[in-house]
Amino acid sequence: MATLTQEVQPLNAFLDPPVDLIRQIKATLRPITLTVEGQPAVILQDPTEYQRLLDLASEADEQEGLRQALDDVAAGRIYPAEEVFAAMRKKHGIPD
């Protein structure tokens, strides 16, 4: 199996102490693959970078874009079009 990221460490590396791995991820913005018995088990990734990948996926994949839109609706992260347009007009000095 191909390496999923350039940084591969055993799961034990996360247990002692995890703060060091988190600092490394924040500093490099590169994910780290943790392994169990030499096999990839989980990937640790900076949340901003993860969201960037989701955004790229939504642009490339119509279904991913729809999934994210439905998640936004379910979480209440939506606004009526009238409010959005009013905010844009106010921000850019566009008369009604």
N, C-alpha and C positions, 0 to 999 in steps of 0.2 A: 504494500500500500504506500502511496506517495505521502510525503510529509505534508500535513495540512497547513502548517505555518513554519516559519524559519525557527521559531522558538519552541522547542519541545522539552518538556520536563516531566519527571514522574509525579504522580498525584501527591506524594509525600512532600514535594517542594511547596505545595500550597498550604500544607498543615504547619509548617515551621519556618518562619512566620509568614502568613499570607500578605501582610502589609508590604513586604519587599517585592513580591510579584505585582501587586497592585501599583506600587510606585513605578516599577519598570514599565508596565502597560501605559500608565499615564505619561511617562516621559517619552516613550518611543511611539505610542499610538499603534503598536503592532500587537496582534493577538498572541497568546501563548497556548499551545496545545498541551494539556495534561494527559499523561498516559497511565493505564493500569495494565500491568503485565506486558509492557511494551507496545500496547495497542492504544490508539487515540481514544480517549474517553469523553473529554469535555474541552471546550475552547473558552478561555477567558479573554474578554475583549472590552475595550473602552466603550461606554454607552454611546458617546457621540459618534464614534466610528461605526458602531453597529447601526445607528439610525441613518447614517450616510449610506450604508449598504442597502438598507431597506428602501431608502429614497431612490437609489439607483435601480433597484429591482422593480420598484413601482413604475418607473419610467420605461423600463424595458419589457415589463410584463403586465399586460392589462389586468389579469386576475389579481396580481399582487396589489395593484393600485386600488382595485375595488375592495379587496380585503382590508386595506388600511383605511379606506374611506368608511367602510362599515364599522370598523373599530372606533373611528373618530365619532361617528353618530352615536354608537352605544355608550361612549364615554362622555358625551355631551360637549364635544369640542367642535361645535358647529354654530354658525351665526346666520340669521336671516340675511338674504342678499341686500335688502334695503339698508341694513346697518353697515354692512361692509362697504357698499357704494358711498354712503354718507360719510364714513370715516375716511375713505380715499379722497372724496371731494374736499373735506376739511383739511386733510393733511397737505394736499397739493394746491389748495386755494382755488378749486374749481367751483364756480357758482352753480346753484341748483337749477 
